[in-house]
Amino acid sequence: MKAVILAGGRGTRLRPYTMVLPKPLIPVGNQPVLELLVKRLRKFGFSEIIITTGYLGSLIKALCGDGSRWGVKISYTDEKEPLGTIGPLTLIDGHLKETFLVTNGDIVTDLDFRKFVEFHKEKGGIATIATFRKRVKLDLGVIECNELHRIVGFSEKPEKEYLVSMGAYLFEPEILDYVPRNIPFGFDDLMHTLISHNVPVCSYIHNGYWLDIGRKEDFKKAQKEFNLYRERILGD
């Protein structure tokens, strides 16, 4: 099974770090997050990896090369113009003839890819999204009013739990029938398209560790927590 790592974004929320490094090369612990991800994919038998590149892609190629240093085969795509999260798949659709994994290049996780694949096969759909229950704190007081504009409730900085996408997906080749060519097309666009066409999409809920380092606060959290979860992330 092929794995596609999406690594073409500009990482604007992580500036100024990403002014000199693409987001997947930002280190967590003493290794770039992309290296952590490649090693985890290798652990679960993904020996052929395609990395989609754009912004500062030459630095990603310089680090990863052909993948032989990690015992995998790595190839690349080059986005001349940004194509969004899912759009880059159209550059390699000729290589995606069977079930394939797509993952963002900026996640740190102990996701069991084997169980993820088994779940996807069991459900039999064309798309399964790895999801995570995340608690989000609103740093404001929340007011509840009735129809007479009278305040009937107040919550100080409440927390709410959401089921969020982890940025890891399993797709069947048919998914590419829903992705337009040569225009930016994001994961949100794909979800809206599939739902509007009544295409079943499954959620695989991961109860382990996951962080998307795309925001400064999560990047700092990953630095603090990495040594605690290192063995789980790398499978050492």
C-alpha positions as CSV (number, residue, x, y, z in Angstrom):
1,M,0.0,0.0,0.0
2,K,1.3,3.5,-0.9
3,A,1.4,6.4,1.5
4,V,1.1,10.0,0.4
5,I,2.5,12.7,2.7
6,L,1.2,16.2,2.1
7,A,4.1,18.6,2.6
8,G,3.5,21.5,0.2
9,G,1.9,24.1,2.5
10,R,3.4,27.4,3.5
11,G,2.8,26.9,7.3
12,T,1.8,30.6,7.8
13,R,0.5,30.0,11.3
14,L,4.0,28.9,12.4
15,R,5.9,32.0,11.2
16,P,8.6,33.0,11.7
17,Y,9.8,29.4,12.0
18,T,8.5,28.5,8.5
19,M,10.2,31.5,6.9
20,V,13.3,29.4,6.7
21,L,12.0,25.8,7.0
22,P,8.9,24.1,5.5
23,K,6.6,23.0,8.3
24,P,7.3,19.3,8.0
25,L,11.0,19.9,8.7
26,I,10.3,21.7,12.0
27,P,12.0,19.6,14.7
28,V,10.1,17.8,17.4
29,G,12.6,16.5,20.0
30,N,15.7,16.2,17.9
31,Q,14.1,15.0,14.6
32,P,12.0,16.8,12.0
33,V,8.4,15.9,12.3
34,L,8.5,14.5,8.7
35,E,11.2,12.0,9.7
36,L,9.1,10.9,12.7
37,L,6.2,10.2,10.4
38,V,8.3,8.4,7.8
39,K,9.7,6.1,10.5
40,R,6.3,5.3,11.8
41,L,4.9,4.5,8.4
42,R,7.9,2.2,7.8
43,K,7.1,0.4,11.1
44,F,3.7,-0.4,9.7
45,G,4.9,-1.7,6.4
46,F,4.6,1.3,4.1
47,S,7.6,1.0,1.9
48,E,6.6,3.3,-0.9
49,I,6.0,6.9,0.0
50,I,5.1,9.9,-2.2
51,I,5.7,13.3,-0.8
52,T,3.9,16.2,-2.3
53,T,6.0,19.4,-2.2
54,G,5.6,23.0,-3.0
55,Y,6.9,25.7,-0.6
56,L,10.7,25.1,0.1
57,G,10.3,21.7,-1.4
58,S,14.0,21.5,-2.2
59,L,14.8,21.3,1.5
60,I,12.5,18.4,2.0
61,K,14.1,16.6,-0.9
62,A,17.5,17.3,0.5
63,L,16.6,15.7,3.8
64,C,14.7,12.7,2.6
65,G,16.4,11.9,-0.7
66,D,15.2,8.6,-2.1
67,G,14.3,7.3,1.3
68,S,17.0,4.6,1.4
69,R,18.4,6.0,4.7
70,W,15.1,4.9,6.3
71,G,14.6,1.7,4.3
72,V,11.8,3.1,2.2
73,K,11.3,4.3,-1.4
74,I,10.4,8.0,-1.6
75,S,9.3,10.0,-4.7
76,Y,8.0,13.5,-5.1
77,T,5.5,15.8,-6.8
78,D,6.1,19.5,-7.4
79,E,3.2,22.0,-7.1
80,K,3.8,24.9,-9.4
81,E,0.8,26.6,-7.8
82,P,-0.8,25.7,-4.5
83,L,-3.4,22.9,-5.0
84,G,-4.8,22.7,-1.4
85,T,-4.9,19.6,0.8
86,I,-6.4,17.1,-1.7
87,G,-5.7,18.7,-5.0
88,P,-2.1,17.4,-5.2
89,L,-3.4,13.8,-5.5
90,T,-4.4,14.6,-9.1
91,L,-0.7,14.9,-9.9
92,I,-0.2,11.2,-9.0
93,D,-3.5,9.6,-9.8
94,G,-1.9,7.3,-12.3
95,H,0.1,5.7,-9.4
96,L,-2.9,5.3,-7.1
97,K,-4.6,2.1,-8.3
98,E,-5.4,0.5,-5.0
99,T,-6.2,1.5,-1.4
100,F,-3.8,4.3,-0.3
101,L,-3.0,6.4,2.8
102,V,-2.8,10.1,2.8
103,T,-1.4,12.0,5.8
104,N,-0.5,15.6,6.5
105,G,3.2,16.1,7.0
106,D,2.9,17.9,10.3
107,I,1.3,15.5,12.6
108,V,2.8,13.7,15.6
109,T,0.9,10.5,16.6
110,D,1.0,7.0,17.8
111,L,-1.8,6.0,15.4
112,D,-1.8,2.3,14.7
113,F,-1.9,2.3,10.9
114,R,-2.5,-1.4,10.8
115,K,-5.8,-1.2,12.8
116,F,-6.7,1.9,10.8
117,V,-6.4,-0.1,7.5
118,E,-8.3,-3.1,9.0
119,F,-11.1,-0.8,10.0
120,H,-11.3,0.8,6.6
121,K,-11.4,-2.6,4.8
122,E,-14.1,-3.8,7.2
123,K,-16.3,-0.8,6.5
124,G,-15.9,-1.2,2.8
125,G,-16.3,2.5,1.8
126,I,-14.1,4.7,-0.4
127,A,-13.0,7.0,2.4
128,T,-12.1,6.6,6.1
129,I,-11.0,9.6,8.2
130,A,-8.8,9.2,11.3
131,T,-10.4,11.2,14.0
132,F,-9.6,12.4,17.6
133,R,-11.7,13.7,20.5
134,K,-10.2,17.1,21.3
135,R,-11.2,19.4,24.1
136,V,-11.2,23.1,23.1
137,K,-11.3,25.8,25.7
138,L,-12.9,29.2,24.8
139,D,-11.0,31.9,26.5
140,L,-14.1,34.1,26.9
141,G,-17.2,34.2,29.0
142,V,-20.1,32.8,27.1
143,I,-23.5,34.4,27.5
144,E,-26.9,32.7,26.9
145,C,-29.9,34.9,26.2
146,N,-33.6,34.3,25.7
147,E,-35.9,35.8,23.1
148,L,-36.4,38.8,25.4
149,H,-32.6,39.5,25.4
150,R,-32.5,38.6,29.1
151,I,-29.4,36.7,30.2
152,V,-30.3,33.3,31.4
153,G,-27.0,31.6,31.6
154,F,-23.3,32.3,31.8
155,S,-20.2,30.1,31.4
156,E,-16.7,31.3,32.2
157,K,-14.2,30.0,29.7
158,P,-16.1,26.8,28.9
159,E,-14.6,23.7,27.4
160,K,-16.2,21.6,24.7
161,E,-15.2,18.3,23.1
162,Y,-15.2,17.9,19.3
163,L,-14.4,15.0,17.1
164,V,-11.7,16.4,14.8
165,S,-9.9,15.2,11.7
166,M,-6.3,14.0,12.5
167,G,-5.1,14.7,9.0
168,A,-4.8,11.0,8.1
169,Y,-7.1,9.4,5.5
170,L,-7.5,6.1,3.8
171,F,-8.9,6.3,0.3
172,E,-9.9,4.0,-2.5
173,P,-8.9,5.1,-6.0
174,E,-12.5,6.1,-6.8
175,I,-12.1,9.1,-4.5
176,L,-10.2,10.8,-7.3
177,D,-13.4,11.0,-9.4
178,Y,-14.5,13.7,-6.9
179,V,-11.4,15.8,-7.1
180,P,-11.2,18.5,-9.9
181,R,-8.0,19.0,-11.8
182,N,-5.8,22.0,-11.9
183,I,-7.5,24.0,-9.1
184,P,-7.0,24.2,-5.4
185,F,-9.2,21.6,-3.6
186,G,-9.0,21.1,0.1
187,F,-10.1,18.4,2.5
188,D,-13.1,20.5,3.4
189,D,-14.1,20.7,-0.2
190,L,-13.8,16.9,-0.5
191,M,-15.9,16.3,2.5
192,H,-18.7,18.7,1.3
193,T,-18.6,17.0,-2.1
194,L,-18.8,13.5,-0.8
195,I,-21.6,14.4,1.7
196,S,-23.6,16.2,-1.1
197,H,-23.3,13.0,-3.2
198,N,-24.4,10.8,-0.3
199,V,-21.0,8.9,-0.5
200,P,-20.5,7.1,2.9
201,V,-17.4,8.4,4.7
202,C,-16.3,6.6,7.9
203,S,-14.6,7.9,11.0
204,Y,-11.9,5.8,12.8
205,I,-11.6,7.2,16.3
206,H,-8.1,7.2,17.7
207,N,-7.8,7.1,21.5
208,G,-4.0,7.5,21.7
209,Y,-1.7,10.4,21.1
210,W,-2.0,13.0,18.4
211,L,-0.9,16.6,17.8
212,D,-1.0,18.8,14.7
213,I,2.0,21.1,15.1
214,G,0.5,23.7,12.7
215,R,-0.2,26.2,15.5
216,K,2.5,27.7,17.8
217,E,0.8,26.5,21.0
218,D,0.6,22.9,19.7
219,F,4.1,23.0,18.4
220,K,5.3,24.1,21.9
221,K,3.2,21.4,23.5
222,A,4.7,18.7,21.2
223,Q,8.2,19.8,22.3
224,K,7.2,19.4,26.0
225,E,5.5,16.1,25.5
226,F,7.8,14.3,23.0
227,N,10.0,12.6,25.5
228,L,6.9,11.3,27.4
229,Y,5.5,9.7,24.3
230,R,8.6,9.0,22.3
231,E,8.4,5.2,22.6
232,R,4.8,5.2,21.5
233,I,5.4,7.5,18.6
234,L,8.4,5.7,17.2
235,G,7.6,2.2,18.5
236,D,11.0,1.9,20.1
